[in-house]
Structures are given as C-alpha cells and as structure tokens.
Amino acid sequence: MTGSTKDVWLAADGDARAFERLYHDHVPRVHGLARRMVGPEEADELTQDVFVLAWKKLDTFRGDAAFSTWLHRVAVNVMLGYRKTKSRERERYAATDEPVERVQVRPASTEIGVDMETAIETLPGKAREVFVLHDIEGYKHDEIADLLHIAVGTSKSQLHRARMLLREQLTA
C-alpha cells in the first residue's frame, strides 16, 4: 500500500493530517483544472470547494480506481456545477429589459502572441469545457458526453470549434 493510499484510508477514518497530506499532493492538479475550466478569479475558491466536498464524501471512495481519479471526477463535477449556476445567473440578468452595454474587458495588447491560458479563458462555455476535458485532461468523447449530458457528436463539434477559435487567437 502506497503512502497516498494509506492516507486515503486514514483520512476516511477522520485523520485530518492524512487528509492534509492528500490535499498537498493533489492541490496543484485540481487548481490547474479550476483555472482552465472557470478562470483564475474563481480557481482558488472552487479548489477549496472541491477539497471540502472530497472530505465530506471520502466515505464514498471505494478504492476501485486511484484516489486521484476519484478526486478528479469530484473536481470536474464541482466545476461543471459552478458553470451551470453561473450560466443560470447570467440568463436571469440578461432577461431584463435594460440594454446591455459591451465593454472591452482587457485593453488591446501590443504583444504579438497570446498565452495559451489566456486564450482558453476566452473560449465560449461548452467549447471551453470540452477542450479542457479532452485536450488537457485526456477524457474521451463518450466520457465527456456523459459528464456534460450531451451527444458524442456535440462533444466532437465543440472540440473542433474550440480548436479553431484558439488557432485564430494564437495566430492573430
């Protein structure tokens, strides 16, 4: 039994220090996923939400897969839930009769290129989710379809769309 596996079982029995070791081992990957899926502004808070939920649900970890796989699934579900909630909030505000004024968020840059993280942040919602899950996290289209409750073909088309948008941004 590896140290990480032992820590999982100790933490499941209530050992806070064991969970702290798990946190330190896995926080970089969870935080990176959060930055890519929801942006840097919300990444810290959502990373904490993932670990709070993981602590609460640790008794549901059966050990069929690696702890990192289980934690990653928890993280993806937290990120998707957050994005869905934000989308509903935007719809509520967009439904008002007041006109929405477009404002340039970031001043035009004199730099020639755009870094990849910044480019990913600009992708539309579903395209961004599919791109991160497929090209960065390594999920297959059928897994993405299950996670996002979309058709496999939709996953493929959103990935294509994301890649085309990124290509435009990175070559502009």
Protein Blocks (a to p, Z undefined) as FASTA:
>chain_A
ZZklmmmmmmmnopaklmmmmmmmmmmmmmmmmmmmnojklmmmmmmmmmmmmmmmmmmp
nolacfklmmmmmmmmmmmmmmmmmmmmmmmmmmpmbdcddddfbacdfbfbdcfklmmm
mpcfklmmmmmmmmmnopafklmmmmnopafklmmmmmmmmmmmmmmmmmZZ
